Amino acid sequence: MPIRLFGLHAVEAALKNPNRRILRLLLTENAERRIREAIGEIKPPVEHVSPRDLDKLLGADTVHQGAALETEPLPEPDWRDLAASANGRPLIVLDQVTDPHNVGAILRSSAVFGASGLVMTRRHSPPLNGVLAKSASGALELIPVALVANLARALDELKEAGFTIVGLDGQGEQTIEALDWSKPTALVMGSEGKGLRELTRKTCDCVARITTDDALASLNVSNAAAIALHTALLARKRV
Protein backbone atom coordinates (compact mmCIF):
# COMPACT_ATOMS: atom_id res chain seq x y z
CA MET A 1 0.00 0.00 0.00
CA PRO A 2 1.49 3.40 -0.96
CA ILE A 3 2.64 5.75 1.79
CA ARG A 4 3.17 9.50 1.89
CA LEU A 5 6.43 11.13 2.91
CA PHE A 6 6.80 14.84 3.54
CA GLY A 7 9.36 17.42 4.58
CA LEU A 8 12.39 18.58 2.61
CA HIS A 9 14.97 16.19 4.10
CA ALA A 10 12.70 13.15 3.90
CA VAL A 11 11.70 13.88 0.31
CA GLU A 12 15.27 14.69 -0.79
CA ALA A 13 16.56 11.43 0.70
CA ALA A 14 13.77 9.41 -0.91
CA LEU A 15 14.51 10.95 -4.31
CA LYS A 16 18.17 9.96 -3.94
CA ASN A 17 17.34 6.39 -2.92
CA PRO A 18 17.36 4.06 -5.98
CA ASN A 19 15.30 1.52 -4.02
CA ARG A 20 12.36 3.92 -3.76
CA ARG A 21 9.53 3.49 -6.25
CA ILE A 22 8.02 6.97 -6.30
CA LEU A 23 4.48 7.23 -7.58
CA ARG A 24 3.79 10.93 -7.22
CA LEU A 25 5.88 13.99 -6.34
CA LEU A 26 4.22 17.18 -5.14
CA LEU A 27 6.29 20.34 -4.64
CA THR A 28 5.75 24.04 -4.23
CA GLU A 29 7.94 26.20 -6.45
CA ASN A 30 10.12 27.15 -3.49
CA ALA A 31 10.53 23.53 -2.36
CA GLU A 32 11.40 22.44 -5.90
CA ARG A 33 14.09 25.10 -6.11
CA ARG A 34 15.59 24.06 -2.77
CA ILE A 35 15.56 20.36 -3.66
CA ARG A 36 17.19 21.00 -7.05
CA GLU A 37 19.89 23.01 -5.29
CA ALA A 38 20.45 20.11 -2.89
CA ILE A 39 20.38 17.09 -5.22
CA GLY A 40 20.43 18.40 -8.79
CA GLU A 41 18.19 16.64 -11.28
CA ILE A 42 14.74 15.52 -10.17
CA LYS A 43 13.76 12.46 -12.20
CA PRO A 44 10.08 11.89 -11.28
CA PRO A 45 7.61 14.35 -12.83
CA VAL A 46 6.83 17.23 -10.48
CA GLU A 47 3.26 18.23 -9.70
CA HIS A 48 3.31 21.88 -8.70
CA VAL A 49 1.09 22.63 -5.73
CA SER A 50 0.49 25.41 -3.25
CA PRO A 51 1.14 25.11 0.50
CA ARG A 52 -2.63 25.12 0.98
CA ASP A 53 -2.97 22.13 -1.37
CA LEU A 54 -0.55 20.16 0.80
CA ASP A 55 -2.34 21.30 3.96
CA LYS A 56 -5.54 19.81 2.56
CA LEU A 57 -3.82 16.58 1.54
CA LEU A 58 -1.71 16.00 4.66
CA GLY A 59 -3.54 17.92 7.36
CA ALA A 60 -3.24 21.52 8.47
CA ASP A 61 -0.88 20.65 11.35
CA THR A 62 1.61 18.75 9.16
CA VAL A 63 4.99 20.45 8.77
CA HIS A 64 5.53 19.56 5.11
CA GLN A 65 7.83 22.46 4.06
CA GLY A 66 6.19 22.44 0.64
CA ALA A 67 7.32 18.91 -0.26
CA ALA A 68 5.51 15.57 -0.32
CA LEU A 69 5.54 12.36 -2.30
CA GLU A 70 3.65 9.11 -2.59
CA THR A 71 5.78 5.98 -2.75
CA GLU A 72 5.74 2.24 -2.37
CA PRO A 73 7.23 1.04 0.95
CA LEU A 74 10.87 0.07 0.81
CA PRO A 75 11.63 -3.64 0.39
CA GLU A 76 11.78 -5.21 3.84
CA PRO A 77 15.20 -6.71 4.63
CA ASP A 78 15.74 -9.89 6.60
CA TRP A 79 17.17 -9.10 10.03
CA ARG A 80 19.72 -11.89 9.55
CA ASP A 81 21.17 -9.95 6.62
CA LEU A 82 21.53 -6.88 8.84
CA ALA A 83 23.43 -8.96 11.38
CA ALA A 84 25.65 -10.53 8.71
CA SER A 85 26.62 -7.12 7.31
CA ALA A 86 27.19 -5.39 10.67
CA ASN A 87 30.98 -5.35 10.22
CA GLY A 88 31.69 -4.22 13.78
CA ARG A 89 28.81 -1.76 14.00
CA PRO A 90 26.10 -2.24 16.63
CA LEU A 91 22.67 -3.49 15.63
CA ILE A 92 19.79 -1.59 17.25
CA VAL A 93 16.85 -3.64 18.52
CA LEU A 94 13.65 -1.97 19.75
CA ASP A 95 11.31 -3.82 22.08
CA GLN A 96 7.86 -2.40 21.34
CA VAL A 97 8.89 1.25 21.03
CA THR A 98 5.70 2.71 19.56
CA ASP A 99 6.31 6.46 19.21
CA PRO A 100 7.21 7.30 15.57
CA HIS A 101 9.09 10.44 16.61
CA ASN A 102 11.34 8.38 18.89
CA VAL A 103 11.96 5.71 16.26
CA GLY A 104 12.69 8.38 13.67
CA ALA A 105 15.17 10.08 16.00
CA ILE A 106 16.83 6.71 16.70
CA LEU A 107 17.21 6.14 12.96
CA ARG A 108 18.82 9.56 12.62
CA SER A 109 21.30 8.80 15.41
CA SER A 110 21.94 5.39 13.85
CA ALA A 111 22.95 7.06 10.60
CA VAL A 112 25.13 9.66 12.34
CA PHE A 113 26.95 7.26 14.67
CA GLY A 114 27.11 4.17 12.47
CA ALA A 115 24.60 1.50 13.47
CA SER A 116 24.26 -1.37 11.02
CA GLY A 117 20.48 -1.46 11.08
CA LEU A 118 17.32 -1.40 13.15
CA VAL A 119 15.19 -4.36 14.21
CA MET A 120 11.65 -3.83 15.52
CA THR A 121 8.78 -6.06 16.55
CA ARG A 122 6.21 -6.51 13.81
CA ARG A 123 3.44 -5.64 16.26
CA HIS A 124 3.52 -2.66 18.61
CA SER A 125 5.88 -0.66 16.40
CA PRO A 126 5.07 2.45 14.35
CA PRO A 127 4.56 2.26 10.58
CA LEU A 128 7.42 3.47 8.40
CA ASN A 129 5.42 6.42 7.12
CA GLY A 130 5.63 10.18 6.85
CA VAL A 131 5.69 11.07 10.54
CA LEU A 132 8.55 8.67 11.26
CA ALA A 133 10.43 9.63 8.08
CA LYS A 134 10.16 13.35 8.91
CA SER A 135 11.63 12.71 12.38
CA ALA A 136 14.38 10.59 10.83
CA SER A 137 15.38 13.54 8.60
CA GLY A 138 16.36 11.28 5.70
CA ALA A 139 17.81 8.40 7.73
CA LEU A 140 14.94 6.06 6.83
CA GLU A 141 16.58 5.83 3.40
CA LEU A 142 20.00 5.04 4.91
CA ILE A 143 19.37 2.63 7.79
CA PRO A 144 17.65 -0.67 6.91
CA VAL A 145 14.71 -1.58 9.15
CA ALA A 146 13.70 -5.21 9.68
CA LEU A 147 10.62 -6.52 11.47
CA VAL A 148 10.41 -9.71 13.54
CA ALA A 149 7.41 -11.59 14.89
CA ASN A 150 9.21 -13.12 17.87
CA LEU A 151 11.86 -10.86 19.38
CA ALA A 152 13.19 -13.33 21.97
CA ARG A 153 13.75 -15.95 19.27
CA ALA A 154 15.56 -13.42 17.08
CA LEU A 155 17.81 -12.45 20.00
CA ASP A 156 18.62 -16.12 20.63
CA GLU A 157 19.60 -16.50 16.98
CA LEU A 158 21.79 -13.41 17.23
CA LYS A 159 23.56 -15.03 20.18
CA GLU A 160 24.17 -18.14 18.10
CA ALA A 161 25.64 -15.88 15.40
CA GLY A 162 28.17 -14.51 17.92
CA PHE A 163 26.44 -11.31 19.01
CA THR A 164 26.48 -10.02 22.57
CA ILE A 165 22.95 -8.94 23.50
CA VAL A 166 23.04 -5.79 25.62
CA GLY A 167 19.86 -4.40 27.15
CA LEU A 168 19.83 -0.69 27.95
CA ASP A 169 18.15 0.24 31.21
CA GLY A 170 18.65 2.83 33.94
CA GLN A 171 19.07 0.03 36.49
CA GLY A 172 21.72 -1.85 34.50
CA GLU A 173 24.49 -3.60 36.40
CA GLN A 174 27.32 -1.99 34.41
CA THR A 175 27.86 1.20 32.45
CA ILE A 176 27.92 1.38 28.66
CA GLU A 177 31.49 2.70 28.87
CA ALA A 178 32.58 -0.63 30.39
CA LEU A 179 31.24 -2.71 27.50
CA ASP A 180 33.49 -4.31 24.89
CA TRP A 181 32.13 -2.64 21.76
CA SER A 182 34.70 -4.39 19.56
CA LYS A 183 32.54 -7.53 19.66
CA PRO A 184 29.39 -7.89 17.53
CA THR A 185 26.74 -6.22 19.67
CA ALA A 186 22.97 -5.92 19.56
CA LEU A 187 21.75 -2.99 21.67
CA VAL A 188 18.21 -3.59 22.91
CA MET A 189 15.97 -0.78 24.13
CA GLY A 190 12.45 -0.92 25.50
CA SER A 191 9.52 1.44 25.37
CA GLU A 192 9.29 4.48 27.58
CA GLY A 193 7.48 3.73 30.79
CA LYS A 194 7.51 -0.08 30.53
CA GLY A 195 11.14 -0.43 29.46
CA LEU A 196 12.38 -3.87 28.49
CA ARG A 197 9.84 -6.67 28.75
CA GLU A 198 10.74 -9.42 31.21
CA LEU A 199 11.43 -12.09 28.58
CA THR A 200 13.54 -9.64 26.58
CA ARG A 201 15.54 -8.74 29.67
CA LYS A 202 16.14 -12.41 30.50
CA THR A 203 17.34 -13.04 26.94
CA CYS A 204 20.01 -10.31 27.17
CA ASP A 205 23.57 -11.29 28.05
CA CYS A 206 23.81 -8.20 30.22
CA VAL A 207 21.90 -5.02 31.03
CA ALA A 208 23.85 -1.76 30.92
CA ARG A 209 23.10 1.79 31.98
CA ILE A 210 24.15 5.27 30.93
CA THR A 211 26.14 7.19 33.52
CA THR A 212 24.00 10.09 34.74
CA ASP A 213 23.80 12.63 37.51
CA ASP A 214 21.58 11.14 40.21
CA ALA A 215 19.40 14.26 40.20
CA LEU A 216 17.52 12.92 37.17
CA ALA A 217 18.49 9.47 35.94
CA SER A 218 15.80 8.95 33.29
CA LEU A 219 16.32 9.64 29.57
CA ASN A 220 14.06 9.62 26.55
CA VAL A 221 14.70 6.40 24.59
CA SER A 222 15.93 8.28 21.52
CA ASN A 223 18.36 10.34 23.62
CA ALA A 224 19.60 7.18 25.32
CA ALA A 225 20.14 5.54 21.93
CA ALA A 226 22.16 8.52 20.70
CA ILE A 227 24.43 8.47 23.76
CA ALA A 228 24.95 4.71 23.58
CA LEU A 229 25.72 4.80 19.85
CA HIS A 230 28.16 7.67 20.31
CA THR A 231 29.89 5.75 23.10
CA ALA A 232 30.13 2.70 20.84
CA LEU A 233 31.58 4.80 18.01
CA LEU A 234 34.27 6.30 20.24
CA ALA A 235 35.17 2.85 21.56
CA ARG A 236 35.48 1.43 18.02
CA LYS A 237 37.71 4.31 16.95
CA ARG A 238 40.06 3.64 19.87
CA VAL A 239 40.59 0.01 18.86
C-alpha positions as CSV (number, residue, x, y, z in Angstrom):
1,M,0.0,0.0,0.0
2,P,1.5,3.4,-1.0
3,I,2.6,5.8,1.8
4,R,3.2,9.5,1.9
5,L,6.4,11.1,2.9
6,F,6.8,14.8,3.5
7,G,9.4,17.4,4.6
8,L,12.4,18.6,2.6
9,H,15.0,16.2,4.1
10,A,12.7,13.1,3.9
11,V,11.7,13.9,0.3
12,E,15.3,14.7,-0.8
13,A,16.6,11.4,0.7
14,A,13.8,9.4,-0.9
15,L,14.5,11.0,-4.3
16,K,18.2,10.0,-3.9
17,N,17.3,6.4,-2.9
18,P,17.4,4.1,-6.0
19,N,15.3,1.5,-4.0
20,R,12.4,3.9,-3.8
21,R,9.5,3.5,-6.3
22,I,8.0,7.0,-6.3
23,L,4.5,7.2,-7.6
24,R,3.8,10.9,-7.2
25,L,5.9,14.0,-6.3
26,L,4.2,17.2,-5.1
27,L,6.3,20.3,-4.6
28,T,5.8,24.0,-4.2
29,E,7.9,26.2,-6.4
30,N,10.1,27.1,-3.5
31,A,10.5,23.5,-2.4
32,E,11.4,22.4,-5.9
33,R,14.1,25.1,-6.1
34,R,15.6,24.1,-2.8
35,I,15.6,20.4,-3.7
36,R,17.2,21.0,-7.1
37,E,19.9,23.0,-5.3
38,A,20.5,20.1,-2.9
39,I,20.4,17.1,-5.2
40,G,20.4,18.4,-8.8
41,E,18.2,16.6,-11.3
42,I,14.7,15.5,-10.2
43,K,13.8,12.5,-12.2
44,P,10.1,11.9,-11.3
45,P,7.6,14.3,-12.8
46,V,6.8,17.2,-10.5
47,E,3.3,18.2,-9.7
48,H,3.3,21.9,-8.7
49,V,1.1,22.6,-5.7
50,S,0.5,25.4,-3.3
51,P,1.1,25.1,0.5
52,R,-2.6,25.1,1.0
53,D,-3.0,22.1,-1.4
54,L,-0.6,20.2,0.8
55,D,-2.3,21.3,4.0
56,K,-5.5,19.8,2.6
57,L,-3.8,16.6,1.5
58,L,-1.7,16.0,4.7
59,G,-3.5,17.9,7.4
60,A,-3.2,21.5,8.5
61,D,-0.9,20.6,11.4
62,T,1.6,18.7,9.2
63,V,5.0,20.5,8.8
64,H,5.5,19.6,5.1
65,Q,7.8,22.5,4.1
66,G,6.2,22.4,0.6
67,A,7.3,18.9,-0.3
68,A,5.5,15.6,-0.3
69,L,5.5,12.4,-2.3
70,E,3.7,9.1,-2.6
71,T,5.8,6.0,-2.8
72,E,5.7,2.2,-2.4
73,P,7.2,1.0,0.9
74,L,10.9,0.1,0.8
75,P,11.6,-3.6,0.4
76,E,11.8,-5.2,3.8
77,P,15.2,-6.7,4.6
78,D,15.7,-9.9,6.6
79,W,17.2,-9.1,10.0
80,R,19.7,-11.9,9.5
81,D,21.2,-10.0,6.6
82,L,21.5,-6.9,8.8
83,A,23.4,-9.0,11.4
84,A,25.7,-10.5,8.7
85,S,26.6,-7.1,7.3
86,A,27.2,-5.4,10.7
87,N,31.0,-5.4,10.2
88,G,31.7,-4.2,13.8
89,R,28.8,-1.8,14.0
90,P,26.1,-2.2,16.6
91,L,22.7,-3.5,15.6
92,I,19.8,-1.6,17.3
93,V,16.8,-3.6,18.5
94,L,13.6,-2.0,19.7
95,D,11.3,-3.8,22.1
96,Q,7.9,-2.4,21.3
97,V,8.9,1.3,21.0
98,T,5.7,2.7,19.6
99,D,6.3,6.5,19.2
100,P,7.2,7.3,15.6
101,H,9.1,10.4,16.6
102,N,11.3,8.4,18.9
103,V,12.0,5.7,16.3
104,G,12.7,8.4,13.7
105,A,15.2,10.1,16.0
106,I,16.8,6.7,16.7
107,L,17.2,6.1,13.0
108,R,18.8,9.6,12.6
109,S,21.3,8.8,15.4
110,S,21.9,5.4,13.9
111,A,23.0,7.1,10.6
112,V,25.1,9.7,12.3
113,F,27.0,7.3,14.7
114,G,27.1,4.2,12.5
115,A,24.6,1.5,13.5
116,S,24.3,-1.4,11.0
117,G,20.5,-1.5,11.1
118,L,17.3,-1.4,13.2
119,V,15.2,-4.4,14.2
120,M,11.7,-3.8,15.5
121,T,8.8,-6.1,16.6
122,R,6.2,-6.5,13.8
123,R,3.4,-5.6,16.3
124,H,3.5,-2.7,18.6
125,S,5.9,-0.7,16.4
126,P,5.1,2.5,14.4
127,P,4.6,2.3,10.6
128,L,7.4,3.5,8.4
129,N,5.4,6.4,7.1
130,G,5.6,10.2,6.8
131,V,5.7,11.1,10.5
132,L,8.5,8.7,11.3
133,A,10.4,9.6,8.1
134,K,10.2,13.3,8.9
135,S,11.6,12.7,12.4
136,A,14.4,10.6,10.8
137,S,15.4,13.5,8.6
138,G,16.4,11.3,5.7
139,A,17.8,8.4,7.7
140,L,14.9,6.1,6.8
141,E,16.6,5.8,3.4
142,L,20.0,5.0,4.9
143,I,19.4,2.6,7.8
144,P,17.7,-0.7,6.9
145,V,14.7,-1.6,9.1
146,A,13.7,-5.2,9.7
147,L,10.6,-6.5,11.5
148,V,10.4,-9.7,13.5
149,A,7.4,-11.6,14.9
150,N,9.2,-13.1,17.9
151,L,11.9,-10.9,19.4
152,A,13.2,-13.3,22.0
153,R,13.8,-16.0,19.3
154,A,15.6,-13.4,17.1
155,L,17.8,-12.5,20.0
156,D,18.6,-16.1,20.6
157,E,19.6,-16.5,17.0
158,L,21.8,-13.4,17.2
159,K,23.6,-15.0,20.2
160,E,24.2,-18.1,18.1
161,A,25.6,-15.9,15.4
162,G,28.2,-14.5,17.9
163,F,26.4,-11.3,19.0
164,T,26.5,-10.0,22.6
165,I,22.9,-8.9,23.5
166,V,23.0,-5.8,25.6
167,G,19.9,-4.4,27.2
168,L,19.8,-0.7,27.9
169,D,18.1,0.2,31.2
170,G,18.6,2.8,33.9
171,Q,19.1,0.0,36.5
172,G,21.7,-1.9,34.5
173,E,24.5,-3.6,36.4
174,Q,27.3,-2.0,34.4
175,T,27.9,1.2,32.4
176,I,27.9,1.4,28.7
177,E,31.5,2.7,28.9
178,A,32.6,-0.6,30.4
179,L,31.2,-2.7,27.5
180,D,33.5,-4.3,24.9
181,W,32.1,-2.6,21.8
182,S,34.7,-4.4,19.6
183,K,32.5,-7.5,19.7
184,P,29.4,-7.9,17.5
185,T,26.7,-6.2,19.7
186,A,23.0,-5.9,19.6
187,L,21.8,-3.0,21.7
188,V,18.2,-3.6,22.9
189,M,16.0,-0.8,24.1
190,G,12.4,-0.9,25.5
191,S,9.5,1.4,25.4
192,E,9.3,4.5,27.6
193,G,7.5,3.7,30.8
194,K,7.5,-0.1,30.5
195,G,11.1,-0.4,29.5
196,L,12.4,-3.9,28.5
197,R,9.8,-6.7,28.8
198,E,10.7,-9.4,31.2
199,L,11.4,-12.1,28.6
200,T,13.5,-9.6,26.6
201,R,15.5,-8.7,29.7
202,K,16.1,-12.4,30.5
203,T,17.3,-13.0,26.9
204,C,20.0,-10.3,27.2
205,D,23.6,-11.3,28.0
206,C,23.8,-8.2,30.2
207,V,21.9,-5.0,31.0
208,A,23.9,-1.8,30.9
209,R,23.1,1.8,32.0
210,I,24.2,5.3,30.9
211,T,26.1,7.2,33.5
212,T,24.0,10.1,34.7
213,D,23.8,12.6,37.5
214,D,21.6,11.1,40.2
215,A,19.4,14.3,40.2
216,L,17.5,12.9,37.2
217,A,18.5,9.5,35.9
218,S,15.8,9.0,33.3
219,L,16.3,9.6,29.6
220,N,14.1,9.6,26.6
221,V,14.7,6.4,24.6
222,S,15.9,8.3,21.5
223,N,18.4,10.3,23.6
224,A,19.6,7.2,25.3
225,A,20.1,5.5,21.9
226,A,22.2,8.5,20.7
227,I,24.4,8.5,23.8
228,A,25.0,4.7,23.6
229,L,25.7,4.8,19.8
230,H,28.2,7.7,20.3
231,T,29.9,5.7,23.1
232,A,30.1,2.7,20.8
233,L,31.6,4.8,18.0
234,L,34.3,6.3,20.2
235,A,35.2,2.8,21.6
236,R,35.5,1.4,18.0
237,K,37.7,4.3,16.9
238,R,40.1,3.6,19.9
239,V,40.6,0.0,18.9
